[in-house]
Structures are given as C-alpha cells and as structure tokens.
Amino acid sequence: MPIKATCDECFTTLSVGSQHAGKIARCKTCGAKVRIPAAGEEEEELLSSGQALSSDEDEVPAPRRSQPKPAAARKKKPVKKTDSDGTSGKVKSVLVAVFVIGLFGLRFAGRMSKHWKAYQERQAQNGAPQFSGGAQPAEQQSPTTNASMFDASATTFGAPAQTADASALYSLTDSPIQPPTFSPATFREIPTSHAKAHLQSVPTPGASPGTLMTLGVYLPPGEHEPGSLPCILFAPAGTPLIHGNPLDGNPENPEFAPYVRAGFAVVEFSLDGWYDRDNPSDAAAARAYLQFSAANAGVKNADAAFRFAKTLPSVNPKQIYIAGHSSAGTLALLYAAHQPELAGCIAYAPQVDVEGHLREALSDPRADTALPGIRAFVKRSSPDSHISQIKVPVFAFHATRDDVTSCAKTRQFCGQLQQSGGIVKFVEVPGDDHYQTMISPGLKNGIEWVASRGGSVRSVAADAPATPSGGFSPSPAPADVAMTSPFRPARGMSEPASPASSPFRPVTATPEPASIVPPAPTTEPPQTTMVEAESSLEVGKRVLAPRGAKWMGAEVMEVLPGERVKVHFLSLPAAFDAELPWSHVRLPMAEAAIGKDDVETLRYNLVRVPQGGVSTVKQPTEDALLALEGYLPDSLDIDVRNKRVSLKVVKGSAAESEAMLALVRGQLFVTPFTPTRRR
C-alpha cells in the first residue's frame, strides 16, 4: 500500500511503497529530502513533533510518478526558489524572526524561537545551506551579491562600520542631520485642545540617502517669554530596536500631552529606518535596519531634535530633557550617554539590555549576513554598555511585573549608574502592565521630578501619592490581573523581588485610566456602519475602534452614559482599554450582508503543523485575526492534509495586508500561496 508524504520545501505530495516507511526520499520537484512516515504514523504527528531528518538514516530512491516526465524536464536541475524581492525563503525566515521576535518581546520570542530552531534543524539536515544570499558563504560574496537582497537606495551607503568596543560612543559630528528652521513656511499648524501644535510639512533629509526625518512642535497655549519653557524631546515607541518609526501625527498623544498641559514645550521627532509592517518584505526590513543603524540607533535623530529645540525662541536651552517609553526610553538613555548638555533623561519601562532582548532572535548564524553588523550594533546601542558615560540626571520608572520589559534589569541598571557616580532616581510601582502605569502615575512622577530639579512647570493634579524616599521597603507583589475577555487568556508572569540591598524603594500607587480621547482616523473602514442606538452595543460585541491612525478590532466592555462605550482592544493588554464616544466606534457588517465582490479569500501554504496539532493554535490564531479591521469572523480554515490555510477579509481593509503577521502571532507558520505543480 503506498504511503503519501509532503515535501516541506515545495509542498509536493509524494507517493512511495510501504517498504520505505520510516526512511527518507528525495523530492523530484525540488530535490529536498522528505521523511516517509513510519507504518501507522500520521504525517501530521510527524510534522508536529518537529522531528529532524537524520543524515545517517537510509535514503530511498526518489519515488516514481505514475506519469513519466519529459526528457527535457528530467535533465533540468532544481532552481533555487526566490521571492519577488530577490531573496530566498530561508533568508526571509531569518528577517521575519528577528523583526517579529524583537517587536513582540521575550514572551513571544521564547515560543517563536522554539519553533524556528526546530524548523532550522530540519532544514539543515535536509541539506539546506547555513548561510544566506545564494550558493557561497558571506566571506566569499562579492559586494553586489550581498547587496542584492536590498534595493538600490540601500546599497548607496551599505552597512555601518561597527567597532568591537561596545562602550564606544557614536560620533555626534560625523555626518549629522541638519534640522530645519521653525517657521510657518515649513511647519503647518494642527488643531488641538491643549497646545499650539505644529507638524513639519517639509521633511528633513535623514542620516542616509532616501531617509526623511519629521518633527512636531507642541507649545502650551498663550504667549511665552524668550527662554521661559522647559522642553521635552520625545520619540515614538513601539519598535524592536532595530528599525525606526515615523510620527503618528496625533496631537492628543497621551504619552506627551501631559507635558504640554504642565507647561512644557515638546519636540517630537521621527527615527530613521521606517518599516511598514502593513507591507512587510525582506528588502524593506534590511533597508530599515541599515538606515536605523546609519542613524546610530536614533542618536543622530535625537541630536538633530536637540539642536532644533535650542533654536526655538520660547525654549530654555539649559532645560531640555529627553523622555521616552519602552523602545523610546531605551533611546533616551542611550542619547543621555552621548549628550552631556541635556538637563536630564526620563525613561519609562525602558529596555536597558538590547542584546539580551534580541538574543533569541539573533541566535541564527545567518543573521549577520541578512542584517550586516547586527551583533556589534545591538551591543553598542544598548544603554547598559554606556552606564559610566551617562553624566546627566536620570529618572527611571517601571512596573514591578512589567510583561514586556524587565523591571529587575532597570533596577539593576539604576543601581550600577548610582555606583558609578550618576545622579538617578528610580520609581517602581506594583503592577504587571507595560503601558498604563506609565500614563498614570508615571508621567506625573516624571513631571514632578523635573519640577524638583528647577524646571518651571505648572502643578499637576494629584493622582498618586508623593514618591517616598529613604531606605528600601518592598511592597507585596500584586496579584495577577484576571482576564475575563473571551478573546484573551489570563497572564501569569512573575518578576524577581527587589533585592534587600537595593537603594530604591517601590512606590505604592494605583494607576488610573487615561481620559484623553484620540481622534478618529480620517478614513472610514469598509463595510461597517456607525452606532445609532445603544441596543447595538451589547457587552462582548466585536466592534472597530481607533488606535492611533488606524482602526482595530475591539470588544465592548461596558456601555456608559452619555453615548459613550468602554472597549478593549483585542490585540493589546487591558491597560489600553479606552472610553470612547459612539462616533468613534464602527460596527462590522455580517458576511451575509456584504456583496461577494467585496470579499477576498486569502490563501497561504502551511509550512508545518504546530506542536500539539492544529487544535492548539486554532483559537489563538482566530483571536489574532479578530483584532484586524476587515477580517470576517470564523472564516479561518486550516487544511492539514493539503498544507493550506485560507481566510476571508473585506477588500480594501487592513486585514488584506496584515493577515499573514496575525497568523504568525497565532503560531501558524505560513508562506504566500503557491499552487503545487502537477506533472
């Protein structure tokens, strides 16, 4: 009785005699080795086990097909498959792993790395080369070979030179970014309820060819005497620390609006190396990394913003601080080591150990070829490589059990900074949240710290007790937050307790939700309706709500008086829950009410069956898809036998471009659909 097996490389289904059960065959389509399931062993079980091919096992002749191939076809050698951007599937897997792991943190990294390594081992023992870029190792490649994975704009400046000394500072005078002059001709005024807000309409050339840097200026209402305002430099957060970010253009951003209300000027700046996650590709990923590293991990962007802020008439040039949250907090600490003229640095929940954060993602030996100089770059761009070089006062803030970045590492970093003679204040609050604790009480504590250092700021409403001082007095660890959402499981992460020798004392404070309502995106999501009656907003209903400049899937948590509703964003922690007016909420139409011409079926190849089988990932993947604007619920179909995945989305919606990343989040490793070749 013949046994069927599927090639992991080209998805061709092979058929061999039962006498070859448990052995290895060679695919006639692409030449890869294929393990034949043993007698009674299901192919799904073989794949889900992650069992690697062993080189010392018996190899059987390639199976014969019922229809003989033409002579010309038999003589052809297998052609290495490449994607549309000119890179091999193996290289793409490296870049996807690095970017996705870096973005979603160590929790996701651990899971992603486990599956990625198992896949690599199977690929290696299949005879796959352990380097990228073609058929020759990196040291033998010509410059054009190595550059072929990038587009023309990337090859004009190449990989940045990285010194072996991780503690070496970047140069602030080597090809600096030239900031613009503030004037109505280059900055457009935008409406806001709390500030005189201006965004740059003529972008400034960045640190490398083809890059652009934009700036935003936010001033408190009223007239200001020359040099009367302290200033905050602010960069957008949310990167894996190997590419940059554009500005979101939101003047009501809750991460910096409190500074403006407290009487600060705020200069918001973008980071070179923008990466469009909605349209991912290897070329874009590599280019974003090269541009970000050419800007010295954003240090050049921060310095351009610093020099720009000093030219603003109302800003006190001796009262300029840099502040940031998460990845932007990492940059704040890094720039503080480079710029002794800063008045201070404020870092909320920073990643102080960039190398450790990306260790799992960079464990693949091919990463250095895909992202030239990446290992030296992450070491040199990590704040913990420059502790002794930070000469400006530092305020650091972290929740004890932050589920994205490590409070323990920030606590240790601050202790080492203090021991090296630095001026540092570390505030630690109970909680397992990465974002909302920064909004409250973090920002208030940061503003009060600036005021204590002589910054002239307005009083801030008391929403948390004053920061205690003195010896260490650890507070009890808070209980885990119970997640009652049907879309999300409960979290159970723990953080090491503060050591008794710590000079810092946690703050006992209860975070309060942000009350700022973000503006709705300017574009309407397709195939949705507006809320017209309270009856359409029952608790648990899936809706679309604005987050930044895009619509995201959310669920109704509570219907509030005054035509308002509390929503929970399905892909985000509970700290991001928001209270919104009905006008900011959209109701997705049911599939039956949408015309067939407005529905798109997306298809993918399934690379491998997850450990534990499809049943273990079906619901998490469905949940990840529900967070996308335009996904049609319950349309996900996983065909294990044919190694296919399909789902339905609304044409023109964000789900068209974001679905593949959502599948990866759900642990379904897929590639764009390519039909199996029939002969």
Secondary structure as the mmCIF struct_conf table of DSSP 4:
data_model
#
loop_
_struct_conf.conf_type_id
_struct_conf.id
_struct_conf.beg_label_comp_id
_struct_conf.beg_label_asym_id
_struct_conf.beg_label_seq_id
_struct_conf.end_label_comp_id
_struct_conf.end_label_asym_id
_struct_conf.end_label_seq_id
STRN STRN1 ILE A 3 THR A 6
TURN_TY1_P TURN_TY1_P1 ASP A 8 CYS A 10
STRN STRN2 THR A 13 VAL A 16
HELX_RH_3T_P HELX_RH_3T_P1 SER A 18 HIS A 20
TURN_TY1_P TURN_TY1_P2 ALA A 21 GLY A 22
BEND BEND1 LYS A 23 LYS A 23
STRN STRN3 ILE A 24 ARG A 26
TURN_TY1_P TURN_TY1_P3 LYS A 28 CYS A 30
STRN STRN4 LYS A 33 ARG A 35
HELX_LH_PP_P HELX_LH_PP_P1 ILE A 36 ALA A 38
TURN_TY1_P TURN_TY1_P4 ALA A 39 GLY A 40
HELX_RH_AL_P HELX_RH_AL_P1 GLU A 43 SER A 48
TURN_TY1_P TURN_TY1_P5 SER A 49 GLY A 50
HELX_LH_PP_P HELX_LH_PP_P2 GLN A 51 SER A 54
TURN_TY1_P TURN_TY1_P6 SER A 55 ASP A 56
BEND BEND2 GLU A 57 GLU A 57
STRN STRN5 GLU A 59 GLU A 59
HELX_LH_PP_P HELX_LH_PP_P3 VAL A 60 ARG A 65
BEND BEND3 SER A 66 GLN A 67
HELX_LH_PP_P HELX_LH_PP_P4 PRO A 68 PRO A 70
HELX_RH_AL_P HELX_RH_AL_P2 ALA A 71 LYS A 75
HELX_LH_PP_P HELX_LH_PP_P5 LYS A 76 LYS A 81
STRN STRN6 THR A 82 THR A 82
TURN_TY1_P TURN_TY1_P7 SER A 84 ASP A 85
BEND BEND4 GLY A 86 GLY A 86
STRN STRN7 SER A 88 SER A 88
HELX_RH_AL_P HELX_RH_AL_P3 GLY A 89 GLN A 125
TURN_TY1_P TURN_TY1_P8 ASN A 126 GLY A 127
BEND BEND5 GLN A 130 GLN A 136
HELX_RH_3T_P HELX_RH_3T_P2 ALA A 138 GLN A 140
HELX_RH_AL_P HELX_RH_AL_P4 PRO A 143 ALA A 147
TURN_TY1_P TURN_TY1_P9 SER A 148 MET A 149
BEND BEND6 PHE A 150 PHE A 150
HELX_RH_AL_P HELX_RH_AL_P5 ALA A 152 THR A 155
TURN_TY1_P TURN_TY1_P10 THR A 156 PHE A 157
BEND BEND7 ALA A 159 ALA A 159
HELX_LH_PP_P HELX_LH_PP_P6 PRO A 160 ALA A 161
BEND BEND8 ALA A 164 ALA A 164
TURN_TY1_P TURN_TY1_P11 ALA A 166 SER A 167
HELX_LH_PP_P HELX_LH_PP_P7 ALA A 168 SER A 171
BEND BEND9 LEU A 172 SER A 175
TURN_TY1_P TURN_TY1_P12 PRO A 184 THR A 186
STRN STRN8 PHE A 187 ILE A 190
BEND BEND10 SER A 193 ALA A 195
STRN STRN9 LYS A 196 GLN A 200
BEND BEND11 SER A 201 VAL A 202
HELX_LH_PP_P HELX_LH_PP_P8 PRO A 203 PRO A 203
STRN STRN10 THR A 204 PRO A 205
BEND BEND12 ALA A 207 SER A 208
TURN_TY1_P TURN_TY1_P13 PRO A 209 GLY A 210
STRN STRN11 LEU A 212 MET A 213
STRN STRN12 LEU A 215 LEU A 219
BEND BEND13 PRO A 221 GLY A 222
TURN_TY1_P TURN_TY1_P14 PRO A 226 GLY A 227
STRN STRN13 LEU A 229 PHE A 234
BEND BEND14 LEU A 241 HIS A 243
STRN STRN14 GLY A 244 ASN A 245
TURN_TY1_P TURN_TY1_P15 PRO A 251 GLU A 252
TURN_TY1_P TURN_TY1_P16 PRO A 254 PHE A 256
HELX_RH_AL_P HELX_RH_AL_P6 ALA A 257 ARG A 261
TURN_TY1_P TURN_TY1_P17 ALA A 262 GLY A 263
STRN STRN15 ALA A 265 PHE A 269
STRN STRN16 LEU A 271 LEU A 271
BEND BEND15 ASP A 272 GLY A 273
STRN STRN17 TRP A 274 TRP A 274
TURN_TY1_P TURN_TY1_P18 ARG A 277 ASP A 278
BEND BEND16 ASN A 279 ASN A 279
HELX_RH_AL_P HELX_RH_AL_P7 ASP A 282 ALA A 294
TURN_TY1_P TURN_TY1_P19 ALA A 295 ALA A 295
HELX_RH_3T_P HELX_RH_3T_P3 ASN A 296 GLY A 298
HELX_RH_AL_P HELX_RH_AL_P8 VAL A 299 ALA A 309
TURN_TY1_P TURN_TY1_P20 LYS A 310 THR A 311
BEND BEND17 LEU A 312 LEU A 312
TURN_TY1_P TURN_TY1_P21 PRO A 313 SER A 314
STRN STRN18 VAL A 315 HIS A 325
TURN_TY1_P TURN_TY1_P22 SER A 326 SER A 326
HELX_RH_AL_P HELX_RH_AL_P9 SER A 327 HIS A 338
TURN_TY1_P TURN_TY1_P23 PRO A 340 GLU A 341
BEND BEND18 LEU A 342 ALA A 343
STRN STRN19 GLY A 344 TYR A 348
BEND BEND19 ALA A 349 ALA A 349
HELX_RH_AL_P HELX_RH_AL_P10 VAL A 354 HIS A 357
TURN_TY1_P TURN_TY1_P24 LEU A 358 GLU A 360
HELX_RH_3T_P HELX_RH_3T_P4 ALA A 361 SER A 363
BEND BEND20 ASP A 364 ASP A 364
TURN_TY1_P TURN_TY1_P25 PRO A 365 ARG A 366
HELX_RH_AL_P HELX_RH_AL_P11 ALA A 367 ALA A 370
BEND BEND21 LEU A 371 LEU A 371
TURN_TY1_P TURN_TY1_P26 PRO A 372 GLY A 373
HELX_RH_AL_P HELX_RH_AL_P12 ILE A 374 ARG A 380
TURN_TY1_P TURN_TY1_P27 SER A 381 SER A 381
HELX_RH_3T_P HELX_RH_3T_P5 PRO A 383 SER A 385
BEND BEND22 HIS A 386 HIS A 386
HELX_RH_3T_P HELX_RH_3T_P6 ILE A 387 GLN A 389
BEND BEND23 VAL A 392 VAL A 392
STRN STRN20 VAL A 394 ALA A 399
TURN_TY1_P TURN_TY1_P28 THR A 400 ARG A 401
BEND BEND24 ASP A 403 THR A 405
HELX_RH_AL_P HELX_RH_AL_P13 CYS A 407 GLN A 419
TURN_TY1_P TURN_TY1_P29 SER A 420 GLY A 421
STRN STRN21 VAL A 424 VAL A 429
BEND BEND25 PRO A 430 PRO A 430
BEND BEND26 ASP A 432 ASP A 432
BEND BEND27 HIS A 434 TYR A 435
HELX_RH_AL_P HELX_RH_AL_P14 GLN A 436 THR A 437
HELX_RH_PI_P HELX_RH_PI_P1 MET A 438 GLY A 442
HELX_RH_AL_P HELX_RH_AL_P15 LEU A 443 SER A 452
TURN_TY1_P TURN_TY1_P30 ARG A 453 GLY A 454
BEND BEND28 ALA A 464 ALA A 464
HELX_LH_PP_P HELX_LH_PP_P9 PRO A 465 PRO A 468
BEND BEND29 GLY A 470 GLY A 471
HELX_LH_PP_P HELX_LH_PP_P10 PRO A 474 ALA A 482
TURN_TY1_P TURN_TY1_P31 PRO A 486 PHE A 487
BEND BEND30 ARG A 488 ARG A 488
HELX_LH_PP_P HELX_LH_PP_P11 PRO A 489 ARG A 491
HELX_LH_PP_P HELX_LH_PP_P12 PRO A 496 PRO A 499
TURN_TY1_P TURN_TY1_P32 ALA A 500 SER A 501
BEND BEND31 PRO A 503 PRO A 503
STRN STRN22 PRO A 506 PRO A 506
HELX_LH_PP_P HELX_LH_PP_P13 ILE A 516 PRO A 521
BEND BEND32 THR A 522 THR A 523
HELX_LH_PP_P HELX_LH_PP_P14 GLU A 524 PRO A 525
BEND BEND33 PRO A 526 GLN A 527
STRN STRN23 THR A 528 MET A 530
HELX_RH_3T_P HELX_RH_3T_P7 GLU A 534 SER A 536
TURN_TY1_P TURN_TY1_P33 VAL A 539 GLY A 540
STRN STRN24 ARG A 542 ARG A 547
TURN_TY1_P TURN_TY1_P34 GLY A 548 ALA A 549
STRN STRN25 LYS A 550 LEU A 560
TURN_TY1_P TURN_TY1_P35 PRO A 561 GLU A 563
STRN STRN26 ARG A 564 PHE A 569
TURN_TY1_P TURN_TY1_P36 LEU A 570 SER A 571
BEND BEND34 LEU A 572 LEU A 572
HELX_RH_3T_P HELX_RH_3T_P8 ALA A 574 PHE A 576
STRN STRN27 ALA A 578 PRO A 581
HELX_RH_3T_P HELX_RH_3T_P9 TRP A 582 HIS A 584
STRN STRN28 ARG A 586 PRO A 588
HELX_LH_PP_P HELX_LH_PP_P15 MET A 589 ALA A 590
HELX_RH_3T_P HELX_RH_3T_P10 GLU A 591 ALA A 593
BEND BEND35 ILE A 594 ILE A 594
HELX_RH_3T_P HELX_RH_3T_P11 LYS A 596 ASP A 598
STRN STRN29 VAL A 599 LEU A 606
HELX_LH_PP_P HELX_LH_PP_P16 VAL A 609 PRO A 610
TURN_TY1_P TURN_TY1_P37 GLN A 611 GLY A 612
TURN_TY1_P TURN_TY1_P38 VAL A 614 VAL A 614
HELX_RH_AL_P HELX_RH_AL_P16 SER A 615 LEU A 626
TURN_TY1_P TURN_TY1_P39 ALA A 627 ALA A 627
BEND BEND36 LEU A 628 LEU A 628
TURN_TY1_P TURN_TY1_P40 GLU A 629 GLY A 630
STRN STRN30 TYR A 631 TYR A 631
TURN_TY1_P TURN_TY1_P41 PRO A 633 ASP A 634
STRN STRN31 ASP A 637 ASP A 639
TURN_TY1_P TURN_TY1_P42 VAL A 640 LYS A 643
STRN STRN32 ARG A 644 VAL A 650
TURN_TY1_P TURN_TY1_P43 LYS A 651 GLY A 652
BEND BEND37 SER A 653 SER A 653
TURN_TY1_P TURN_TY1_P44 ALA A 654 ALA A 654
HELX_RH_AL_P HELX_RH_AL_P17 ALA A 655 ARG A 665
TURN_TY1_P TURN_TY1_P45 GLY A 666 GLN A 667
STRN STRN33 VAL A 670 PRO A 672
HELX_LH_PP_P HELX_LH_PP_P17 PRO A 675 ARG A 678
#
